[in-house]
Amino acid sequence: MIRLRFIPLLLLFVMASQAQQPSSLKVTIDTQAARATLLALENPVLTHDQALKIAEMHGNQGALQKLHEFDIPSTTGDFAEALDLSAHGQPVIAPNQKSILLFLVQPKVKELLQVLDQIDRDPDEFQNAIEQRIAAFSPQGVPIHLQGYVVAAGDGGGYAFGGTDFFLNLTMVDDLVLAQNVTTHEMYHAVQGSFAADRKVDFSHGAPALQAACGNIERLFSSLYEEGSAVYVEDPSLLERSHSSMAARKLNDLNDGKKHIGDTVTLLEMSVLALSAPDPALYNKVYRVDFLGHGELYNTGYAMAKALAQAEGPPGIIQSLQEPAYKFVLRYAALPLYGKDQDHPLLGPHTIAAAKRIANGCR
C-alpha cells in the first residue's frame, strides 16, 4: 500500500463491458470513528474520558496501526491527548501526539463533515459503483464480506492490513471522487486478503540456503501484484474528473512512471538482487525503497496488471487472486507482447530467474 500524505476520493465506474451476474460481495462502511473525531475537534468542553473513548474506536485503532507501519509508535493515549488538546485550542507538541495529524484535520472539519454526510446520506451513490467495479474483478459465487472504516486521523490516505478490513482516511481527502478512488483501491486489497491463504508458497522443501531469499522475493512479488492490481482496479483515469491536487499528483506519478518505466524495472531487479545476496538486505528496507513516497514500483506492477487485463480481460486479474505471486510475474512475461513496447516492459533477468526458481520449489 503506497504512502501518500495527501490522498483524496472516487467515481462511478460502471462499464457495460464489465457487467456481471450478481456477485456474493457484501460491503459495510462504518463512518463512526471519523464523525466522532471531527465533532470532538469542535467541542470545547470535550473531556479526556470522551477523547479516550474516541481513540479506542476500531477505526482509530486502524489509524494507529498504520502509523506503527511507518515506525511511529503513537498510542491510544497519544491519540486521546492530541484530540483533547486540539479540541481546547492547545498546541500539540509531543511528536507521537503530533503524528496523529489532527492539525491537518481541524481547519477543514466542516468540509470533511460534508463529505461524510454525502457518504451516509446516499450510500448507494458512493458505494454501488465501487462494488460493481470490485465485483468485475472478483470470483463469482465466492462469498466475500468486506468491512470498511472511515477515519479522520493519522497518515496514509487509504490502507488495509492483509485482511478483509479496509480504511479510508479523510485526513488526506477533501474530494468525493478521490475518496471513491481510494476506497476502491483499498477495498480490492481487502478482496485480496480474502484469498491470501491461496497465494501462500511452501518453501520447506527448498534448498535451505535459498529459503529465506525465496520467501522475501515472493513477498516482494506479492506487493508488486497486490499494488499493481489494486491500481488497475481503481481505474486511475477517472481521477481526471477530480478537482483535488492529490488526484492530479496521483495521475502525474503514473504518467511519469510510464515515461521512466525502465528505471522502476531496474529498481525491481536491484531489489531482487539485494534480497538474494549472500548478505541480503532486510526486507523492510527493500520494501521502503520500492513502494513508499511516490510508489516507484507501483508503476511496474500497474503496467503488468494492465497488460494482463488487456490481454485476458478481468480473468487476467481474477486468476492472480488465487495463485502465488510469482505466477503473476511469469504469466506477464509469457504475454505475446512482452518486451515489445513501453506498455509491456521487459523485466530484468534476475527477476525472471527468481520467479522460475520459486516455481521450481526454491531449488
C-alpha positions in Angstrom: 0.0 0.0 0.0 1.5 3.4 -1.0 2.2 6.1 1.5 0.6 9.2 0.0 0.5 12.0 2.6 -2.4 13.8 0.8 -4.8 11.4 -0.9 -8.4 12.2 -1.9 -11.7 10.2 -3.3 -13.6 8.0 -6.2 -16.0 8.0 -9.3 -18.7 5.9 -10.9 -17.0 3.0 -12.6 -20.0 1.3 -14.3 -18.7 -0.1 -17.6 -21.0 -2.2 -19.7 -18.1 -4.3 -20.9 -17.5 -5.5 -17.4 -21.1 -6.2 -16.3 -21.5 -9.5 -14.4 -24.1 -11.6 -12.7 -25.0 -10.5 -9.1 -22.0 -11.3 -7.0 -21.6 -12.6 -3.4 -19.7 -9.4 -2.4 -21.1 -7.7 0.7 -19.6 -4.4 1.9 -20.2 -2.4 5.0 -18.7 1.0 5.6 -18.6 2.5 9.1 -18.1 6.2 9.4 -18.4 6.5 13.2 -14.8 7.0 14.0 -14.4 9.8 11.5 -17.6 11.6 12.6 -16.7 11.3 16.3 -13.2 12.7 15.7 -14.5 15.6 13.7 -17.2 16.5 16.1 -14.8 16.3 19.0 -12.5 18.7 17.4 -15.3 21.3 17.5 -16.2 20.5 21.1 -14.5 23.0 23.5 -15.9 21.1 26.5 -14.6 17.7 25.4 -13.5 15.6 28.4 -10.4 13.4 28.4 -12.6 10.3 29.0 -14.6 11.2 25.9 -11.4 11.7 23.9 -10.1 8.3 25.1 -13.3 6.5 24.1 -13.0 8.0 20.6 -9.3 7.0 20.4 -10.4 3.4 21.3 -12.8 3.1 18.4 -11.8 0.4 15.9 -11.3 2.8 13.0 -9.0 5.0 15.0 -7.1 1.9 16.2 -6.5 1.2 12.5 -5.1 4.7 12.1 -2.6 3.9 14.9 -1.7 0.6 13.3 -0.9 2.4 10.1 1.4 4.8 12.0 3.2 1.8 13.5 3.9 0.6 10.0 5.7 3.9 9.5 7.7 3.3 12.7 5.7 5.9 14.5 4.9 4.4 18.0 1.8 6.6 18.7 -0.5 5.0 21.3 -4.2 5.2 22.1 -3.2 7.6 24.9 -1.3 9.8 22.4 -4.4 9.9 20.2 -6.7 10.9 23.1 -4.3 13.6 24.4 -3.9 15.1 20.9 -7.7 15.2 20.5 -8.2 16.7 23.9 -5.6 19.4 23.4 -6.8 20.2 19.9 -10.4 20.5 21.0 -9.4 23.0 23.6 -7.3 25.1 21.3 -4.0 24.0 22.9 -0.9 23.2 20.9 0.1 19.6 20.3 3.8 19.4 20.7 4.8 15.8 21.6 6.0 14.0 18.5 3.8 10.9 19.0 0.8 13.1 19.5 1.5 15.5 16.7 1.8 12.4 14.4 -1.9 11.9 14.7 -2.0 14.9 12.3 -5.2 16.5 13.8 -3.6 19.8 12.9 -4.3 18.9 9.3 -7.9 17.9 10.0 -9.0 20.7 12.3 -9.0 23.5 9.7 -11.3 21.5 7.4 -13.7 19.9 9.8 -16.9 21.4 8.2 -15.7 20.4 4.7 -15.0 16.8 5.8 -18.3 16.5 7.7 -20.0 17.4 4.4 -18.1 14.5 2.7 -19.2 12.2 5.5 -22.8 13.4 5.1 -22.6 12.6 1.4 -21.4 9.1 2.1 -24.0 8.5 4.8 -26.9 10.2 3.1 -26.7 8.3 -0.1 -24.5 5.2 0.4 -25.7 3.7 -2.9 -24.3 6.6 -4.9 -20.9 6.3 -3.1 -20.8 2.6 -2.8 -22.7 0.8 -5.5 -20.4 1.8 -8.4 -17.4 0.7 -6.3 -18.9 -2.6 -5.6 -19.7 -3.2 -9.2 -16.1 -2.4 -10.2 -14.8 -4.7 -7.5 -17.2 -7.5 -8.4 -15.9 -7.4 -12.0 -12.5 -8.5 -10.8 -13.6 -11.0 -8.1 -14.6 -14.6 -8.5 -18.3 -15.2 -8.9 -20.1 -17.4 -6.4 -17.5 -16.9 -3.7 -19.0 -15.1 -0.6 -16.8 -12.1 0.4 -17.7 -9.8 3.2 -15.6 -6.6 3.5 -15.7 -4.1 6.3 -14.6 -0.5 5.7 -13.9 2.2 8.2 -13.7 5.9 7.5 -11.3 7.8 9.8 -10.1 11.3 10.1 -6.7 11.0 11.8 -3.2 9.7 11.2 -1.1 9.2 8.0 -2.0 7.4 4.8 -5.0 8.1 2.6 -6.2 4.5 2.5 -4.9 1.2 3.7 -5.5 -2.4 4.5 -3.6 -4.9 6.6 -3.9 -8.1 4.7 -7.4 -9.0 6.0 -10.9 -8.1 4.9 -11.0 -4.7 6.7 -10.0 -1.5 4.8 -9.7 2.1 5.8 -10.3 5.4 4.2 -8.6 8.4 5.8 -10.3 11.8 5.4 -7.2 13.5 6.8 -5.8 13.2 3.2 -9.1 13.5 1.5 -11.2 16.5 0.5 -12.9 15.4 -2.7 -15.5 12.7 -3.2 -14.1 11.5 -6.5 -10.7 10.7 -4.9 -12.4 9.2 -1.8 -14.2 6.7 -4.1 -10.9 6.0 -5.9 -9.0 5.3 -2.7 -11.9 3.2 -1.3 -11.9 1.1 -4.5 -8.1 0.5 -4.2 -8.3 -0.4 -0.5 -11.4 -2.5 -1.0 -9.7 -4.6 -3.6 -6.8 -5.1 -1.1 -9.5 -6.5 1.2 -10.6 -8.8 -1.5 -7.0 -9.9 -2.0 -6.9 -10.5 1.8 -9.8 -12.9 1.4 -7.7 -15.2 -0.8 -4.3 -14.6 1.0 -4.1 -18.3 2.1 -4.5 -19.4 -1.5 -1.4 -17.4 -2.5 0.9 -18.9 0.1 4.0 -20.8 -1.1 5.6 -23.6 0.9 9.4 -23.3 0.8 10.1 -26.1 3.4 11.3 -28.5 0.7 13.6 -26.0 -1.0 17.3 -25.6 -0.6 17.9 -24.3 3.0 20.3 -21.6 1.8 17.7 -20.2 -0.5 14.5 -20.5 1.6 14.8 -17.1 3.2 15.7 -15.3 -0.1 12.8 -17.1 -1.9 10.4 -16.1 0.9 11.4 -12.5 0.8 11.4 -12.3 -3.0 7.9 -13.8 -3.0 6.8 -11.2 -0.5 8.2 -8.6 -2.9 6.3 -10.2 -5.8 3.2 -10.2 -3.7 3.4 -6.5 -3.1 4.1 -6.0 -6.8 0.9 -8.0 -7.7 -1.3 -6.5 -4.9 -0.5 -2.9 -5.5 -0.4 -3.1 -9.3 -3.7 -4.9 -9.5 -5.3 -2.5 -7.0 -4.2 0.5 -9.0 -5.7 -1.1 -12.2 -9.0 -1.9 -10.5 -9.3 1.6 -9.0 -9.1 2.9 -12.6 -6.9 6.0 -12.2 -8.2 7.6 -15.4 -11.4 8.5 -13.6 -9.3 10.9 -11.4 -9.4 13.3 -14.3 -12.8 14.3 -13.1 -11.5 15.3 -9.7 -10.6 18.8 -8.7 -8.2 17.7 -6.0 -4.5 18.5 -6.1 -3.7 15.0 -4.8 -5.7 13.4 -7.6 -3.5 15.4 -10.0 -0.4 14.2 -8.2 -1.5 10.5 -8.5 -2.1 11.0 -12.2 1.2 12.8 -12.7 3.0 10.0 -10.8 1.5 7.3 -13.1 2.3 9.3 -16.2 5.8 10.0 -15.0 6.2 6.3 -14.1 5.2 5.2 -17.6 7.8 7.6 -19.1 10.5 6.2 -16.8 9.3 2.6 -16.6 12.8 1.3 -17.4 14.0 2.9 -14.1 11.4 1.1 -12.0 12.1 -2.2 -13.8 15.8 -1.7 -12.9 14.7 -0.9 -9.3 12.8 -4.2 -9.1 15.8 -6.0 -10.5 18.1 -4.4 -7.9 15.6 -5.3 -5.1 15.6 -8.9 -6.2 19.4 -8.9 -6.2 19.5 -7.2 -2.7 17.2 -9.9 -1.2 19.1 -12.8 -2.7 22.7 -11.5 -2.0 25.0 -13.6 0.3 24.5 -10.9 2.9 20.9 -10.0 2.0 19.3 -6.6 2.6 16.4 -6.6 5.2 13.1 -6.9 3.5 11.6 -3.9 5.2 14.5 -1.7 3.8 13.9 -3.0 0.3 10.1 -2.5 0.5 10.6 1.1 1.7 12.8 1.9 -1.3 10.4 0.3 -3.7 6.9 1.3 -2.6 6.8 4.3 -0.3 6.8 8.0 -1.2 5.5 8.2 -4.8 5.4 4.4 -5.1 8.0 3.7 -7.8 7.2 0.0 -8.1 3.5 0.7 -8.2 4.2 1.8 -11.8 5.8 -1.6 -12.7 3.1 -3.6 -11.0 0.4 -1.5 -12.7 1.9 -1.9 -16.1 2.0 -5.7 -15.6 -1.6 -5.9 -14.3 -2.9 -3.6 -17.1 -1.2 -5.8 -19.7 -2.7 -9.0 -18.3 -6.2 -7.3 -18.2 -5.9 -6.0 -21.7 -4.8 -9.4 -23.0 -7.2 -11.6 -21.0 -9.9 -9.3 -19.6 -11.0 -9.4 -16.0 -10.0 -13.1 -15.7 -6.4 -12.0 -16.1 -6.7 -10.1 -12.8 -9.0 -12.6 -11.0 -6.7 -15.5 -11.7 -3.9 -13.9 -9.6 -6.2 -13.7 -6.5 -5.8 -17.5 -6.0 -2.3 -18.3 -7.1 1.2 -17.4 -5.8 2.5 -14.0 -6.8 5.5 -15.5 -8.7 2.9 -16.7 -11.3 1.8 -13.1 -11.7 5.4 -12.4 -12.9 5.6 -15.4 -15.1 2.2 -15.0 -16.7 3.0 -11.4 -17.5 6.4 -12.5 -19.0 4.5 -15.1 -21.2 2.3 -12.5 -22.9 2.8 -12.2 -26.7 3.6 -8.5 -26.5 6.0 -8.9 -23.5 9.1 -6.7 -24.1 7.7 -5.4 -27.4 6.8 -1.9 -26.3 6.6 0.6 -23.4 3.3 -0.8 -22.2 4.9 -4.3 -21.9 8.3 -3.5 -20.3 11.0 -6.3 -20.3 11.8 -7.4 -16.7 15.3 -8.0 -15.6 16.9 -11.4 -16.0 17.4 -11.9 -12.2 13.7 -11.1 -11.6 12.6 -13.8 -14.1 15.1 -16.2 -12.8 13.9 -15.7 -9.2 10.3 -16.3 -10.2 11.3 -19.5 -12.0 13.4 -20.6 -9.0 10.4 -20.2 -6.7 8.2 -22.1 -9.2 10.7 -24.9 -9.0 10.4 -25.2 -5.3 13.3 -22.9 -4.4 15.9 -25.4 -5.6 
